[in-house]
């Protein structure tokens, strides 16, 4: 396989090393297109934000004019064009590097739309003169708390799996939370030198409702006096090795055991540093004193946070500030404290990008005329460092990763993404079926599959964060097949592989179209009941052919071109999951008002499987909305391709033609560019159509959309999930065999599947 030029193929040159050796021109990516800057300077770390425009190659399809004399026999042509998108860059580095970084920016900055740099943080005043002198930009200082809240709102709304619960002794330390569509209200406990407790009720409505002078500065200051250790990270390292019970007085030290009538266990701290007053020896280890101090500060903050949460009836409490900064030992002690004082009713939540909140907020303050909140944004995995810890007690690879620089990049999406209105409970919806973070064997298998798949598109991408995800699976949130596929697409896009399967899709579509009329004619010759089974079997058979599935591509050097050939791979009934009898009974009843169909692959799948099924729904009087990918992913059909295919099918099928003409068949972008499907991040236009058409049936097709994701998704209307398992490992995990069928028809609890008695249509 040809390798990308300029990319080191040495396996040791992986992403984990990038933050240590990365030269400035790779840290400050796309600086020549920077438009606007913001900076957040803390006591030890500087966070720089800037906005740029990025050019990417994109594959576009355009229908041939088949009336022309020299018309091509191909359905459409493919062209590669340059597309400009907006990107936010956030870079974090130690203050010791600030002058070097400013010099680099000054030397490479070509043009900027503003002469002002928004600044926040305690160090903004200290470095004001340096910044203005180096960059020639006027420093405009913004309120630190306002920036912090703006940044927090932004990441909570735009980055899935931003918030997590820390569970030190669990198999997976990081338990990421489902993104709630309504992020307000919440409590933000910011632990800097002191503690500020802020109630956030809306985008621009927040109030500092409390705080304490006993915070991170207290821990650092007292720790320095007690241990003579001046560095904050070293103090935490000492605490991680200490045993606080050597210094703290416990309940059992006073009462000989637990204090039952008050519900106090014997291991509970009765007095922080209590033993130091009564112990015969005057010397305590630095480690034990640091651990005792950490518990004392954390318990105080935890209790304070709980009291304010209960007082204001808030269940979401986020912790941030330099005291947290991703350190496992601080997150663990805060978590323990919150669990104790609320008896598990409130969870301590932490943020993956907590260190960037101030910089993000400062940037947003300077970009309000661009209305950044009117768009959806997404984390670009190809240009982001991922979650990591600077804690010295983590493994060496993670320690090294925390060195000099850390980066976050976010791309502006073309459309606003919202929840599918038909989710039964959006706040509890989890798109993914399996969390690879908690399953080492599954993780290793799927990471290997994706590394091999990258070779298959003709480029060995060493920048795919294989090693990072292998050793730190929580780098970008919960590791799932969906997140792996998304990471793959980000990397392909970043290195200008816009649509590796475009030619394959074109060929499959051209061939499958030749068999459409024959397939429809054969279906019309069947009895009603035979036709229903043939339609379902046709969708499943078409879905077998997936060029992202190795089991299929190994068997088929060219796409099979007749529906009758496709069914040879399907298992016989009863299927692995088989609700067909219930579906058949439902089809004997009244027609659905509107069906939303999330389609999957190009070629045989969409043309010979899905379209005849859609034709049947239209004939019954059901409106149909076909939702396809906005951008390419594997061999999935895109909205642009589907528009052309549907027009061609309509030209030879009066049922499809009438559906388009009467606006009973709609083609809408899903907003996704993934083989999987996240129903909490769909195009806002699609959500509006779903509401307006009173959709009462959702059909999800394909292994990525119906098994890897949404297998357990609960909807408020009827749903049909259809897929063929084309991965032997997954089939084995689900208790089936290769090419096992999943046909899952579901009706919401308490809702009858039909409103009148069934009868067999003619």
Helices and strands as residue ranges (DSSP letters): G 15-17, H 18-21, H 24-27, G 31-33, E 34-41, E 45-63, E 76-94, G 95-97, H 98-108, E 116-120, H 128-135, E 138-141, H 144-158, E 163-166, E 174-176, E 186-191, E 195-202, E 205-212, H 216-227, H 232-241, G 244-246, E 249-250, H 251-255, G 260-262, E 269-271, H 275-278, H 286-311, E 316-320, H 328-342, E 347-351, G 354-356, H 357-366, G 368-370, G 372-374, E 377-379, G 381-383, H 396-401, E 405-412, E 417-418, G 426-428, G 436-438, H 440-456, H 466-471, H 481-494, H 502-513, H 516-524, H 528-543, H 550-553, H 563-566, G 567-569, E 577-578, H 580-587, E 594-598, H 604-604, I 605-610, H 611-620, E 623-628, H 639-652, H 654-661, E 665-669, E 682-683, H 684-692, E 697-701, H 703-703, I 704-708, E 718-724, H 728-733, E 741-746
